Amino acid sequence: MKRYLAVLVLGIIIGCVAFNLFLGSEIDRLYWEKEELRVRLFENNQRLKNLESQLESHRNPLINEVIIELETEKNSFVEINLREEINRITGDLVGEEIDDISPRLIRRLIDGRQIHLEDESTYELELNWIILHEKTVINTTAHYLEDSTVE
């Protein structure tokens, strides 16, 4: 009986040694591959979080400032008054999301609009171009209307 038990134990030991010899290197390789994949998963998750936060911060950029570039034939006092009136028209754009603003809307607000100043002169605005960005730039030309009647 002791002999059979000794043979059984010896067989188990030889089986374990053979198992380690044949499959030990494969188990080690799989373990290191698993660890490498775990590290890559962590790096990819970090990269994904960074990209999502960048996307979130860039998703809703707001208009911080509206810059009016005005061309006119008259003196600087008239230009100051015209800028003030144009700023009143476009002042509500500040704080709005850029994606929500239609350039056509700005064109309709400004292009062809007549502005009556305190000195009874009237100017018609012509929109040249718009840059919609955090610092929105609106380039206009103001034409003096000779025969202006205030209705």
Residue pairs with C-beta under 8 A, 6 or more apart in sequence:
60 97
60 99
61 97
61 98
61 99
61 133
61 134
62 95
62 96
62 97
62 98
62 134
63 93
63 94
63 95
63 96
63 97
63 98
63 101
63 132
63 133
63 134
63 136
64 94
64 134
64 135
65 94
65 134
65 135
65 136
66 87
66 90
66 91
66 93
66 94
66 136
66 138
67 135
67 136
67 137
67 138
68 83
68 86
68 87
68 90
68 138
68 140
69 137
69 138
69 139
69 140
70 79
70 82
70 83
70 86
70 140
70 141
70 142
71 128
71 139
71 140
71 141
71 142
72 78
72 79
72 82
72 123
72 141
72 142
72 144
73 144
74 142
74 144
78 117
78 121
78 123
79 142
81 117
81 118
82 115
82 117
82 123
82 142
85 115
85 117
86 110
86 115
86 125
86 138
86 140
89 109
89 110
89 113
90 106
90 109
90 110
90 138
93 101
93 106
93 136
98 132
98 133
98 134
101 132
103 130
103 132
106 127
106 130
106 132
106 138
107 127
107 130
110 125
110 127
110 138
110 140
111 125
111 126
111 127
112 124
112 125
112 126
113 124
113 125
114 122
114 123
114 124
114 125
114 145
114 148
115 122
115 123
115 124
115 125
115 142
116 122
116 148
116 150
117 123
120 148
120 150
121 144
121 145
121 148
122 144
122 145
122 148
122 150
123 142
123 143
123 144
123 145
124 142
124 143
124 145
125 140
125 141
125 142
125 143
126 140
126 141
126 142
126 143
127 138
127 139
127 140
128 139
128 140
128 141
129 139
130 136
130 137
130 138
130 139
131 137
